[in-house]
């Protein structure tokens, strides 16, 4: 099984806390951290739902009044095997 790799080799990890829920959403996206922050800010300011697409093309939509926090970080491509650095 192979997965589609992003062109830049890095993805953005997004962790979203949902109010009134003990679980968090974890999403990996091809967007830059700045694009994710802009999307979150726009959704919260406008009162519209937050919509994000992950690396596999699946879309997640969250009501803006349910977002308790958003953590954004960039991750490097994971290496597999016994490589020497």
C-alpha positions in Angstrom: 0.0 0.0 0.0 1.4 3.4 -0.9 0.2 6.8 0.1 0.4 10.1 -1.8 3.3 12.2 -0.8 3.1 16.0 -0.7 5.2 17.8 -3.3 7.2 19.7 -0.6 7.9 16.6 1.5 6.3 18.2 4.6 2.8 18.2 6.0 1.1 20.3 8.6 -0.3 18.5 11.7 -3.4 20.0 13.1 -4.9 19.1 16.4 -8.4 20.5 17.2 -10.2 20.4 20.5 -13.9 20.0 20.4 -16.0 21.6 23.2 -18.1 19.2 25.2 -16.0 16.2 23.9 -13.0 14.5 25.6 -11.5 13.6 22.2 -9.5 15.7 19.8 -9.3 15.7 16.0 -5.9 15.0 14.4 -5.6 16.0 10.8 -2.5 16.0 8.5 -2.8 18.5 5.7 -0.8 19.7 2.7 -1.6 23.3 3.6 1.1 25.4 5.2 0.7 26.4 8.9 -0.1 29.9 7.8 -2.9 28.8 5.5 -4.4 26.7 8.3 -4.2 29.6 10.8 -5.9 31.9 8.2 -8.7 29.3 7.6 -9.3 28.9 11.3 -9.3 32.7 12.0 -11.6 33.4 9.0 -14.1 30.7 10.2 -14.1 31.9 13.8 -14.4 35.6 12.8 -17.1 35.0 10.2 -19.2 32.6 12.3 -19.1 30.0 9.6 -18.0 26.3 9.9 -14.3 25.4 9.8 -13.5 23.2 6.8 -10.1 21.5 6.3 -9.0 18.9 3.8 -6.4 16.2 4.8 -3.6 14.7 2.8 -5.9 11.9 1.4 -8.5 14.4 0.2 -11.0 13.8 3.0 -12.8 16.9 4.2 -13.6 17.7 7.8 -16.2 20.3 8.7 -16.5 21.6 12.3 -19.1 24.0 13.6 -17.2 27.2 14.7 -18.9 27.3 18.1 -17.5 23.8 18.9 -13.9 24.6 18.3 -12.2 25.0 21.7 -8.5 25.1 20.5 -6.4 24.5 17.4 -2.8 23.5 17.5 -0.8 23.8 14.3 2.7 22.4 13.7 4.7 21.4 10.7 6.1 17.8 10.5 8.9 16.5 8.3 8.5 13.4 6.0 8.9 10.3 8.1 11.8 8.0 7.1 11.4 4.2 7.0 14.2 1.7 7.3 17.7 1.6 8.6 19.2 4.8 7.2 22.2 6.4 8.7 22.1 10.1 9.2 
